[in-house]
């Protein structure tokens, strides 16, 4: 039975990914920074799957948890780094702790997760690693220099790791969603929604399961010759 490790599984996209792979009978290894979220995930997916607290902002406990996961699950087939936060501000007003927290959660966590879990994949001579970036990593976005830097950094990180492990039969790719239906988009008023939709040729927001479907493809044998790529899923909002 295959195993998939997913961060941010209680969010909109993360939840869709977890549901998809639960349906496909993967064993789920789900993480969250809070015990409440983990308990909620356990209620949904049951005791036959696995749950760990990962506090991205406490490096000692974070690395201890990763070592435990690596020891407990030497047979992880798929890693999905999906967790991310925002803490927006114009650059002239942004405090250093805003910068540090977003970079730590969105970028440095990817480095540490892959560094700790990759050795088992190398021993298995197989694996799929997928990171969830963002359309703004390629377009930029005012007021989000920390978030954009973290998501752009992810793409470069994944490309570099892809080069390092390609000969080990390990595929490393990233996905950059555009505007996806989420609690955030639901808080927008009609004027705000219409402004965004004006920039999307398909005239709709994406669905979380449309990201999960691509994660599934990149986790499957059908994607064995694809590595080091960043996939844009944005309804035509950005074409690169």
N, C-alpha and C positions, 0 to 999 in steps of 0.2 A: 504494500500500500504506500502511495506517495505522500510526502509531507511537504507542507508549504508554511513558511514563516511570513507573517504579515504584521507590519506596524500600522498604527492608526486605524484599526479594524472597526472602531465604533463610529467613525466619520461617514460621510455620504459615499464617497468612492470606496473607502476601505470596507465599509459594510457590504457594498455590492460585490467586491472581490471575495470577501469571506463567504458570502452566500453562494456565489458561483462555484467555489471550490469545495464547499460543503456538499453541494448538490452532486459534484463530480466524485464524491467519496474520498477526497484527500483528507488526511489527518491535518488539522489546523493547529498551528502554534501562534497564538494571538497575544499581542502585548498592548499595554496601556500604561500611562503615567499615574493613573489613579485606581485604587482598589474597587471603587464604585463602578467604574466602567468595566473592569474585569468581571465583576459579579454580574453585570448586565449581559456581557458577552457569554458568560457561562450559562446563564438562563436560556439564552437563544440556542447555543450550540452544544450544550451538555457536557457531562463529565468525561466523555470519551476523547475529547480534545484537550489541548494544553494551553495554559494561561500564565503569563509572567508580567510582573511589574517592571517597566523600564523608565527610570527617571533620567531623561537626557541631560538635566542640569546638575546632576550629582555624579560626577565622573567615576568616583570610586564605586558606588553602588551600581552604576550603569555597567561598568566593566565586569563587576562580580556577577551580575545577572547574565551577561552575555557568555561568560565562561561556564555558568551553570547550564545555559541553553545548549552550548556547544557540547558539553559533556553528556547531557541528557539525550540529545538528538544528533547523533553523528550521521544520520541518514536523511538530512533535509535535502529535498530535490529542488525547491524553488524558494528564493528570497524575494519578498516584495517590500521595498522601503517606501511607504506611503505617508507616514506621519509628517505633519508640517504645521507651522503656526505663522500668523502674521502679527506684526506690531508696527503699524504704519506711522510715518511722520515724514515731513519734508526734511531733506538732508541737513539743512541749517538748524533744525529743531531736534533732530534725532539724538537721543542720549546714547552713550556708549553701551549701556546695559541693554537697550533695545536692539542694538546691532548684535551684541554678543549672544543674546538669548536666541534670536532667530537663526544666526549662523550655526550655533551649537545644535539646535533642534533639527534644522532642515538639512544641514550639510555635514557637520562633524559627526553626527550620529550615524550617517551612512558609512563614513570611513570606518568607524569603530565596529559597526555591525558586520560589514563585509570582512574586515580584517580578522574578526574572531570566528566567523562562521565559514569563511572560505577554505581553510585548511582541510576540513572534512570533505568538501566538494572535490578538492584536488585529489584526495585519497580515493574518492569514488570514481574519479575521472569523468564526472558529469555534473551538470547543474545549470540552472537558469537564475539569473539575477536581474531584477527589474526595478527601476526607480521611477517614482511619479514626480515629474518636474512640473513645469507650467508654461503656458504660451508666453507669459511675460518674460521668461528667461531669454527669449529671442527678440521680443518687441520692446522691452523696457516698460516701466510704468511709474509715473510721478508719484512720490510719496511712499514708494515701496523699494527703495534702494537696497535695504537689507534683505528683503524677501527675494527680489530679483537676483541679487548677488548669490544668494544661497542656491536658488534653483538653476542659475547659469553654471555655478560651480559643480552642481550635481552632474550636469551633462558632460563637462570636461572630465570629471572624476570617473564616470562610467566608461567613457571612451578609452581612457588610459588603462583602466583595469581590464577592459575587453581585450586590449592588445597584449596585456601581460598573461592572460589565462586562456587565450584562444586555442593554443596548442594542447590544452588540458581538457578540451571538449566541454568548456564552460562558456555559455553565452551571456553577454552582459548588454542590456539595452535600457533605454529610458523612454518614457511617454510624457508628452507635454499637453495636458488637457487645456481646452479653452474654457468658456463659461459652461459649467455643468450644473444641472439642477441640484440645489443643496439648501440647507437652512439659510445660508447667506443670500442666495438669489431670491428666496421667498420673502426676505425683509425689504427688497427693493420695491419702490412704488412703480406705477405704470409708466410714468415719464422716464424713470431711470432704466426700466427694462427696455423701453422702446429705443432709448439712446444706444444701449448695448446692441440690441437686435439690428439696428441700422448698419452696424459694422460686421454683421454675420450674414454672408450670402445665403445660407440655408434658412435664415429667419427663425431660428429656434435655438434654445439652449440644448446642450448635450444631456444625455441620460447617464447616470452612474454606471448602468449595466453595459453601456457602450465602451466604457473604459475597461470594465471587468472582462468583456469579450476579447479585447486586445491583449490584456494580461494573460488570459487563457491561451491565446494563440502563441504568444511569446514563451509560454511555459511548456508548449507541446513539441513533439518531434517534428511537426510541420515547419517549425522555425529554426531547425538545426543549423542552417547555413546563414543565419542572420545574427550579426553581433556588432556592437559599437554604434548602433543607430539610435537616433532620437525621433520618435514618431509623434507627429502633430495630429491632434484630434480636436478640431475647433470649428467645424462647419464652414471652413473656408475663410475664417476671420484673418488668418495669417498664412500666407503661402510662401514657403522658402525652399 
